[in-house]
Amino acid sequence: MKGKRSGAGAWLVTAIWGLNAIGLVGVLAGVTFFTNRQGPVRTPEPRALQLSMAGTPSATSPPGIRYLPSVTPNPLTTPIEAYNTPTPFVLPQGPRPIVIGYSISGRPLEVYKFGQGERQVMIAAGIHGGYEWNTIALADELITYVNENPEIIPSDVTLFILRNINPDGDARAHTIEGRVNDHGVDLNRNFPENWQAEWDRDGCWDYAPTTGGSSPGSEKETRAVMNFLSSRNVEALISYHSAALGVFPGGEPWEEESIELAKALSKATGYPYPPIDTGCYYTGTLADYAVSLGAAAVDMELRNHRDTDFPRNLKALKVLLEWGK
Ligand SMILES: [Zn+2]
């Protein structure tokens, strides 16, 4: 993970991020295509508009609010217009989310809880906001699936799904500009474990300005996740990203149990393990923080910036639910 890149390494990094950029262009082309196809007659439904306005969140939102606004919709119900017409994700029947905190701009961070067992496992998505919006779409698909198939949760397990850690970035743009929070901080660099404000960009994502924050855990979103994790006993955690690099165990150096989890997830999904080494040294990550609390944790990357890879990640969910047995 550490170290300077050779000439070949530099080429590899350029190629990898180049592929990411190509994927992004594909997403934008798709959005343009569908937007044009739907034509100008398709106007936002007044109810949706009213909901998003009425639901404008703030840090003082009453805890009992029913329709908590969020930006990435459930792709099962609103597959295309979602891009231009943000729709709250709401389970028609099922548990209400636990709001664990708010973003800088007052959007809620929502955790869905399934099962009542002692062994706690967790999925977290959207830490890189709109740039990796398909991780949020995946979380919504998983929430919907688990809600409709509760029998997949073993009786001794509780599953938490945090659908969107960075809702402000998701609301800003589904492009490079959507990666950071509203302070311009990369939230996956802001956790207190191995924290650095700045890092050597050699081999790292470097397509827009970003920092690790003014101090460890300086961001509201980060602190909300820290408060949640430190007050629970999560034994295994997947933090979703995109795209394509593989499954990264948490810990510095990589922690033993997290390596085992990464291997098991790679086997189930086909995502690469060991992950592709671009030479980037990752600081202040959520996975490292979760490991510091005693969890097995990984950063896991979807194949591209567009698809949710649902069948693969249903297998990943089953690995997570069986973890530690
Ligand atoms: Zn990411």
Residues whose N, C-alpha, C, O or C-beta is under 5 A from the ligand:
A	BS01	ZN	H128 E132 H241 S242
